[in-house]
Amino acid sequence: MVALLIAGSAILLYSCSNKNDDEGEEETMLTQQSDSLTIVQSAEGRRDFVFKTPLMERYELAREPYMEFRRGVEITTYDDSTGLEASHLVADYAIFFEKRELWEAKGNVVARNAEGQTLYTQQLFWNQSTHRVYSNVDSKVVQGRDVFIGEGFESDDKFEKWSFRKFTGKLTVDSSVTETPDTTATESKPDTQKTKSSSDKKSTPKTSAKTTTTSADKVTPDRKLVPGKSLRKSTSQREQTVE
């Protein structure tokens, strides 16, 4: 009787252990993989959004099924009425939780709307069901010469109505470009030289032209929407005397 109880307990423990192992394997089991994937979603005959990625990996047996994009994504949404591009987003990494219809993009996230406003951040969430876009980290928005900086970002999925949870500052970048033209002075001076042969023949004059070129540095400041460093180029040209 004791032996039967011990055997039954062992079988029960073994069954539970196998069940946990199977669940752990299913959680990390890759069920679908696609290379160079392009997805076009349409609604009522119009393009809703276009999705591109070099690699897609799907885990359908996980407790919360998801798709992972470890090589980055490119997403373009379109206006419902006009069919024109409404927003464009790129990121180094993304993951999509299928049941919640929630996207998370991470690493060098850049999003642009139809008005030319560009968002820069390191993490961005997009809820497809609520059409809400938000970020919990530092972000900045570039609009023309103005750079808006804040902590936390919220917007609709077309980036038309956006705001910061905590606005921290605004920068205005001077985008004017000034150039200093090269100044080059060329001076030619004849030089006459006589040569005499060993047979005392009539000497023949030989003329040599000497050209001197002076150069001035050319400085072209490189001004961008996001503050950067100026680039200094120095060019010089020299010509030696040819006889």
C-alpha positions as CSV (number, residue, x, y, z in Angstrom):
1,M,0.0,0.0,0.0
2,V,2.8,2.4,0.9
3,A,4.6,1.4,-2.3
4,L,1.5,2.3,-4.3
5,L,1.2,5.7,-2.7
6,I,4.8,6.4,-3.4
7,A,4.5,5.3,-7.0
8,G,1.3,7.4,-7.5
9,S,3.0,10.5,-6.0
10,A,6.0,10.0,-8.3
11,I,3.7,9.8,-11.4
12,L,1.8,12.9,-10.3
13,L,5.0,14.9,-9.8
14,Y,6.4,13.7,-13.1
15,S,3.2,14.7,-14.9
16,C,3.3,18.2,-13.4
17,S,6.9,18.5,-14.3
18,N,6.3,17.5,-17.9
19,K,3.4,19.9,-18.1
20,N,5.5,22.9,-16.9
21,D,8.2,22.0,-19.3
22,D,5.8,21.8,-22.2
23,E,4.3,25.2,-21.3
24,G,7.8,26.7,-21.1
25,E,8.7,25.3,-24.5
26,E,5.5,26.5,-26.0
27,E,6.1,30.0,-24.6
28,T,9.4,30.3,-26.6
29,M,8.4,28.1,-29.6
30,L,8.8,29.9,-32.9
31,T,5.8,29.1,-35.0
32,Q,6.3,31.4,-38.0
33,Q,9.2,33.2,-39.6
34,S,9.3,35.5,-42.6
35,D,12.2,37.4,-44.3
36,S,11.8,40.7,-46.2
37,L,8.1,40.9,-45.2
38,T,5.7,43.6,-46.6
39,I,2.1,43.8,-45.2
40,V,-0.5,46.1,-46.8
41,Q,-3.7,46.6,-44.8
42,S,-6.7,48.2,-46.6
43,A,-10.1,49.4,-45.4
44,E,-13.0,50.0,-47.7
45,G,-10.8,49.9,-50.7
46,R,-8.2,52.3,-49.4
47,R,-4.8,51.6,-48.0
48,D,-4.8,51.9,-44.2
49,F,-1.1,51.2,-43.6
50,V,2.0,49.6,-45.1
51,F,4.3,47.6,-42.9
52,K,7.9,46.5,-43.9
53,T,10.5,44.5,-42.0
54,P,13.6,42.5,-42.9
55,L,12.6,39.7,-40.4
56,M,9.4,38.7,-38.6
57,E,9.2,36.0,-35.9
58,R,5.9,34.9,-34.6
59,Y,5.1,33.1,-31.3
60,E,1.5,31.9,-31.5
61,L,1.6,29.4,-28.6
62,A,2.8,31.9,-26.0
63,R,0.4,32.9,-23.2
64,E,0.2,36.3,-25.0
65,P,0.8,35.6,-28.7
66,Y,3.2,38.1,-30.2
67,M,5.3,38.9,-33.2
68,E,8.9,40.2,-32.8
69,F,10.9,42.2,-35.3
70,R,14.5,42.2,-34.2
71,R,15.9,43.8,-37.3
72,G,13.7,46.9,-37.3
73,V,10.4,48.1,-38.9
74,E,9.1,50.7,-41.2
75,I,5.4,51.7,-40.9
76,T,3.5,54.1,-43.1
77,T,-0.1,55.1,-42.4
78,Y,-2.5,56.8,-44.9
79,D,-5.3,59.3,-44.6
80,D,-8.8,57.7,-44.7
81,S,-10.3,60.4,-46.9
82,T,-7.5,61.4,-49.3
83,G,-5.4,58.3,-49.3
84,L,-2.2,60.3,-48.9
85,E,0.6,59.5,-46.5
86,A,-0.4,60.6,-43.0
87,S,2.6,59.4,-41.0
88,H,5.8,57.4,-41.3
89,L,7.8,55.6,-38.6
90,V,11.1,53.7,-38.4
91,A,12.7,51.9,-35.5
92,D,15.5,49.5,-34.8
93,Y,13.3,47.0,-33.0
94,A,9.6,46.3,-32.5
95,I,7.2,43.8,-30.9
96,F,3.4,43.4,-31.5
97,F,1.1,41.9,-28.9
98,E,-1.7,40.4,-31.0
99,K,-4.5,40.2,-28.4
100,R,-4.1,43.8,-27.2
101,E,-3.2,45.1,-30.7
102,L,-0.3,47.0,-29.1
103,W,2.9,47.9,-30.8
104,E,6.1,48.7,-29.0
105,A,9.0,50.3,-31.0
106,K,12.5,50.8,-29.5
107,G,15.8,52.1,-30.5
108,N,16.3,55.3,-32.7
109,V,12.5,55.7,-33.2
110,V,11.7,58.5,-35.7
111,A,8.2,59.3,-36.6
112,R,7.0,62.0,-39.1
113,N,3.6,63.4,-39.9
114,A,2.1,64.9,-43.0
115,E,2.9,68.5,-41.8
116,G,6.6,67.7,-41.6
117,Q,6.8,67.5,-37.8
118,T,9.3,64.8,-36.7
119,L,9.4,63.0,-33.4
120,Y,12.7,61.5,-32.0
121,T,12.6,59.1,-29.1
122,Q,14.0,55.8,-27.9
123,Q,10.6,54.1,-27.1
124,L,7.2,54.5,-28.5
125,F,3.9,52.6,-28.1
126,W,1.0,52.4,-30.6
127,N,-2.4,51.0,-29.7
128,Q,-4.2,50.2,-32.9
129,S,-7.6,49.7,-31.2
130,T,-7.6,53.1,-29.6
131,H,-5.5,54.9,-32.2
132,R,-3.3,56.3,-29.5
133,V,0.5,56.8,-29.6
134,Y,2.5,57.5,-26.5
135,S,6.0,57.3,-25.0
136,N,7.2,57.2,-21.4
137,V,10.8,58.4,-22.0
138,D,12.4,61.7,-23.1
139,S,11.3,62.8,-26.5
140,K,11.7,65.8,-28.9
141,V,9.7,67.1,-31.8
142,V,11.4,69.1,-34.6
143,Q,9.1,71.6,-36.5
144,G,11.0,73.8,-38.9
145,R,13.6,75.7,-36.9
146,D,11.9,74.9,-33.6
147,V,12.9,71.9,-31.4
148,F,10.5,71.0,-28.6
149,I,11.8,68.8,-25.7
150,G,9.8,67.0,-23.1
151,E,9.3,63.9,-20.9
152,G,6.6,61.6,-22.0
153,F,4.8,62.0,-25.3
154,E,1.1,61.5,-26.4
155,S,-0.6,61.8,-29.8
156,D,-3.1,60.3,-32.1
157,D,-1.8,57.7,-34.6
158,K,-1.4,60.3,-37.3
159,F,0.7,62.6,-35.1
160,E,-1.7,65.5,-35.8
161,K,-2.5,66.3,-32.2
162,W,0.5,65.8,-29.9
163,S,1.6,66.9,-26.5
164,F,4.2,66.3,-23.8
165,R,3.3,65.2,-20.4
166,K,6.0,67.4,-19.0
167,F,7.3,70.1,-21.3
168,T,11.0,70.9,-20.5
169,G,12.1,73.4,-23.1
170,K,12.2,74.8,-26.6
171,L,15.2,75.5,-28.9
172,T,15.3,77.6,-32.0
173,V,18.0,76.7,-34.5
174,D,19.5,79.4,-36.8
175,S,19.5,77.7,-40.2
176,S,21.1,80.6,-42.1
177,V,24.2,79.6,-44.1
178,T,27.0,82.0,-44.9
179,E,29.9,81.2,-47.3
180,T,33.3,82.8,-47.9
181,P,34.3,82.5,-51.5
182,D,37.8,81.3,-52.5
183,T,40.2,84.0,-53.5
184,T,42.8,82.9,-56.0
185,A,45.5,85.1,-57.4
186,T,47.6,83.9,-60.4
187,E,50.8,85.6,-61.3
188,S,52.9,84.7,-64.4
189,K,56.5,85.9,-64.7
190,P,58.6,85.1,-67.8
191,D,62.2,83.8,-67.2
192,T,64.6,83.9,-70.1
193,Q,67.6,81.5,-70.1
194,K,70.3,81.0,-72.7
195,T,71.9,77.7,-73.4
196,K,75.1,77.1,-75.3
197,S,76.0,74.0,-77.2
198,S,79.5,72.3,-77.2
199,S,80.0,73.3,-80.9
200,D,79.5,77.0,-80.1
201,K,76.3,77.2,-82.1
202,K,73.9,80.1,-82.0
203,S,72.3,80.1,-78.6
204,T,68.5,79.5,-78.4
205,P,66.5,81.4,-75.6
206,K,64.2,79.2,-73.5
207,T,61.3,80.7,-71.7
208,S,59.9,79.3,-68.4
209,A,56.6,80.4,-66.9
210,K,56.2,80.3,-63.1
211,T,52.7,80.2,-61.7
212,T,52.0,81.0,-58.1
213,T,48.6,80.2,-56.7
214,T,47.4,81.4,-53.3
215,S,44.4,79.9,-51.6
216,A,42.0,80.9,-48.8
217,D,40.2,78.6,-46.5
218,K,36.5,78.1,-47.2
219,V,34.3,77.7,-44.2
220,T,30.7,76.4,-44.6
221,P,28.8,76.0,-41.4
222,D,26.5,72.9,-41.5
223,R,23.3,73.9,-39.8
224,K,20.6,71.3,-39.2
225,L,17.2,71.1,-37.5
226,V,18.8,69.2,-34.7
227,P,21.8,71.1,-33.3
228,G,25.1,69.7,-34.6
229,K,28.7,70.6,-35.2
230,S,29.9,72.9,-38.0
231,L,32.1,71.4,-40.7
232,R,35.2,73.2,-41.7
233,K,36.8,72.5,-45.0
234,S,40.2,73.8,-46.1
235,T,41.3,73.4,-49.6
236,S,44.6,74.5,-51.1
237,Q,46.1,74.1,-54.5
238,R,49.8,74.4,-55.4
239,E,51.5,74.3,-58.8
240,Q,55.2,73.9,-59.1
241,T,57.5,75.6,-61.6
242,V,57.7,73.7,-64.9
243,E,60.8,74.3,-67.0
